[in-house]
Amino acid sequence: MASELVRWGIPSIALLLAALFVAGVYAAEQHAFDSVRARRHALYAALSIAGFLTFVAALALTGLLARFDLRPPPLMLWMVSTLGSAVAVGLSPLGKRLSQLPLVALVGFQAFRLPLELVMHRAAVDGVMPSIMSYGGYNFDIVSGATALVLGLALARGSVPRVVIVAWNVLGSVLLAIIVTVAFLATPLIRAFGDTQINAWITQFPYSWMAVMVSAALLGHVLLARRLWAESHRNEAARGLVSAPR
């Protein structure tokens, strides 16, 4: 049986990330445009994320997310859409503006992965989630959260060598890819880790809101990579190695 920490921790983190996304949109749009347009776009972002949360909750509460007899299985579509939407936003014009937020914000918000992993570990202890998806198994994403906190504090206090930020972004992306792969292989469709390690908990509400955490982490890495690439391109242009964009 899930403890209070698990039952309330997962939706609380999801809602916090949703609020941070809306705040990030407002800040990015205010910098690029004006307050009126920023408020309008922030409202659109709030409505979009609310719609997404409602849709994912409905899939779980109606039992549709757990229908593995359907083809394609709704859970697979859930996973693909979760990853695809994060990449799409990150590569969009909005993503370009979000990538111009302060580096401390782009890195520091990823510290949410530290408390998330602690909640997920408790979920494994409670028997709600398979243990292979916690840091007692093959999930090392707690490192991403802890180092995001340290790097974020370092960025807040001063400049950090670019190579450190690049290395951190690569590390976080790899660790995220590992747990996403483990989660996929542990689904009832594949059962790669045996019948005692089945990833079906995300088909239940509120754990289906884990989609928000995965999307947020991936979006954060895409935005940071876009920011670092743009800065590198500008630096090369300034040194005359490439033609500056018109």
N, C-alpha and C positions, 0 to 999 in steps of 0.2 A: 504493500500500500504506500502511496506517495506521501511524503511528509509535507508539512506546511511550506517548508522552504522550497520544495520542488513545485508544488501546485501554484504558489504565488510568485516564485522567483522567475520562472520562464516567462509568464505573461508580463511581469513587471519590467524585465529587461527589454522585451519586445516593444512595449509601449514607450519606454525611455528612448530607444533607438528611433522610433517613429517620430517622437518629438524633436530629437536632435536633427533628423533629416529635414523636417519642416523649418527649424531654426537655421540650418545650414543653407537651405534654399533662399530664405529671406535675406540672410547676410550676403550671400553671393549675388543675388539679384539687385539688392540695394547698392552694392558696390558698382555693378555694371550699368544699372539704369537709374531709377529713382524710387522713392519710398512707396508711391502709389502702385507702381508696377510690381515692386517687391512684395507688397502685401497681397496683391492679386495672385501672383505666382505661388506665394506661400500657401494661400488658401487652396489653390489647385493641388498643391503637393499634399496638403492635409486631407483633402477629399480623396485623392488617389490612394494614399496609404491606408485611409480608413476603409475604402472599398476593398483593398487587397486583404486587409485583416479580416473583414467581414466574410469575404469570399472563401478564404482559407478555413476560417472557423466553420462556415456552413458545410464545406466539403467533409470536415471531420465529424461534425455533429450529426449529419445525415447518414454517416457510415460509408459514403461514396469513396472516400479516400482509402478505405480498407478493402475495397472490392478488387482483389487481385485476380478475379476470374475474368475481368473485362480486358479487352485488347484495343488500344494500349491501356495498361493499368493506370488509373488516375494518379497513383503515387509517382510513377515515372514522369508523367506530365508535370506534376508538382515540382519535382526536382529540376527538370529541364527549364521550366518557366522561371523558377527561382534564380537559377544561375544566369539564364539568358536575359532576364529583366535587369539584373545588376550590371551586366556587361553593356547592355543597350543604353542604360542611363549614363554609365561612365563614359561612353564614347559619343554621347549626344552633345549638342550645343550647351545644354544645361550642365552636363558633366564637365565641359570645358570651363564654365564659370565656377563650378564647385571646386575644381582643381586649383583655383586661384585663392582659395581660403588659406589662412596662415598654416604653415607647415605643422605647427604645434597642434592645431585642430585636426589636420588630416591624419596625423600619427596618434595623438593622444586619445582620440575617441575609441581607438581600437583596444584600449585598456578594458573595455567591457568584456573582452574575452576571458579575462582573469576571473571575475565573479561568475561568469557563465560556466566556466569549466568546473568551478567549485560546486555549483548547483547540479551540473550534469554528473559529477562524481557521486553526489548524494543520491541522485536518481538511480545510479547503478547500484548503490548500496541498498536502496529501497526495493530493488528488483523491478523498477519501472523501465529502465533502459538497459540494454546489454552492456556488460562491463567492458567489452572491447572498444566501446565508444567513449570511455572515460580515460583520464590520464593513467589509470591503472591498467589500461589495455594499449590500444594503438593511437590514442588521441594525445598528441603533444602540443595542442594549440594553446595550452596554458602558458607556454613559453612566449607565444605571440602577445598575449595580454600583459604579462609581467614586463616584457621588454618594451612594449608600447608605452607603459607607464613611465619607465626609466628614461626612454628616449624623449618622450613628451616633456618631461621635467627638464631634461638637458636642453631641449630646444627653447623652452620658456626662459631659461637662464642665459642663453647665448647661442651662438652659431655652433653647428655640428658638421663635421666633414661630410661632404656629399656621399662619399663612398660608404659611410656608416649607414646613412638613410637608405641607400640603394640596397645594401646587404640585408638590412632589416626587412625591407619590402619583399625581397626575394624569399627570405626565410619564412616570413608570415604567409606568403602565397603558397609555398611548398607545404607547410604544415596544414594550411586550409585544404589544399588538394588531397592530402593524405586522409584526413578525417572524412571528407566528402566521399572519397573512394571507398573507405571502410564502410561508411553508412550505406552506400549503394550495394556493395557486395553482401552486406548482412541483411538485405531486404528478404522477405519471404519468397521472392521470385528466384533468388540465387542461393541463399543459405550457405555462403562460402565458409562460414565459421561454425557450422553445425546448427542443430535444432535448438540448442540452448542459448544461442547468441543471435536472436532474430530482432532485427530493427523494425518493429511495428509500432513503437510508442509514438512516433511522429504522425501516425494516422489518427491520433486521439487529440481532442481539444483539452487544454490549451497548448499541448506540446507541438501541435501542427504549426504554431507560430514560430517554431525554430527556423522557418523559412525567412523570417525577418533577420535573424542573426546571421544566417549564411549570406543573405543578400548584402547586409551591411558590411560584413567583413570583406567580401569580394569587391563590392563597390569601392570601399576604402582603398584597396590595393590598386584597383584600376585608376582611380583618381590620382593617387600618389605617383604611380608610374607615368601618368600623363603629365603631371606637373614636373617631374624630374626630366622627362624627355624634352619638354618645351624649354626648360631652363638650359639644358645642355645645348639645344639647337640655337638658342639666343646667344649663349656664350661663344659658340663656334662662329656664329655670324659676326659677333663683335670682334673676334680675332681675325676675321677675314678669310676663314677656312671655307665658309659657304656663303652664298649670296643671301643677304637679309631679305625676308619677305616684304613685298610691297604692300 
